[in-house]
């Protein structure tokens, strides 16, 4: 299923928050923390996966960040109908971590990771020269914090 039409209740929201803090938390730990049975936790997580609310679990290691200590977001305005072709080309680039299509002023947001500022500068120059790129703006990521978003 693509996305969920079902509204998540408070328990689902709390389970998601717990998994965002620690995706490796055991079912028993989550059950104890939220005062429900282990079977309830398992059933709710499986239901959220089936609905598409949970798309997967991932691990970010220190090496992931160390191999790309210089990170940035590059916002691109694309001319003509070439956004899809440009997205495909960008996702094949070694410095590109992710490409997001957006609405508003920017058509694409590109997450970049390189080892040095000089390498990032070279990558930015390469991307700006790609067919279809009309204009761009780039911001360096200085610090990244993840966590539960307030309701």
KAKAZI-V342607 format. One record per residue. N is the residue number from 0. OMEGA is omega as a letter, one per 30 degrees, with the letter a starting at -180 (999 if undefined). NEAR is the number of other C-alpha atoms within 12 Angstrom. Layout:
n=(N:N)
omega=(OMEGA:OMEGA)
near=(NEAR:NEAR)
This chain:
n=(0:1:2:3:4:5:6:7:8:9:10:11:12:13:14:15:16:17:18:19:20:21:22:23:24:25:26:27:28:29:30:31:32:33:34:35:36:37:38:39:40:41:42:43:44:45:46:47:48:49:50:51:52:53:54:55:56:57:58:59:60:61:62:63:64:65:66:67:68:69:70:71:72:73:74:75:76:77:78:79:80:81:82:83:84:85:86:87:88:89:90:91:92:93:94:95:96:97:98:99:100:101:102:103:104:105:106:107:108:109:110:111:112:113:114:115:116:117:118:119:120:121:122:123:124:125:126:127:128:129:130:131:132:133:134:135:136:137:138:139:140:141:142:143:144:145:146:147:148:149:150)
omega=(a:l:a:l:a:l:l:l:a:a:l:l:a:l:l:l:l:l:l:l:a:a:l:l:a:l:l:l:l:l:a:a:a:l:l:a:l:l:l:l:a:a:a:l:l:l:l:l:a:l:a:l:l:a:l:l:a:l:l:a:l:l:l:a:a:a:l:a:l:a:l:l:l:l:a:l:a:l:l:a:a:a:a:l:l:l:l:l:a:a:l:a:a:a:a:l:a:l:a:l:a:l:l:a:a:l:a:l:a:l:a:l:l:l:a:l:l:l:l:l:l:l:l:l:l:a:l:a:a:l:l:l:a:l:a:l:a:l:l:l:a:a:l:l:l:l:a:l:l:a:999)
near=(14:13:15:16:11:15:13:21:12:13:23:28:24:26:39:32:25:27:28:22:19:21:22:15:21:19:27:18:21:32:25:18:20:22:17:21:17:20:17:21:31:22:19:29:34:21:21:29:21:18:19:18:25:27:18:16:17:13:15:13:10:10:10:17:20:15:19:25:24:29:34:33:30:37:31:37:31:31:20:14:15:19:27:21:19:32:31:19:23:34:22:15:23:21:33:30:26:24:27:25:24:17:13:12:16:24:30:37:33:38:33:39:33:30:22:20:19:13:21:29:24:17:31:35:18:19:36:25:17:26:23:25:33:24:23:26:23:26:22:24:20:11:12:11:9:11:14:16:13:7:7)
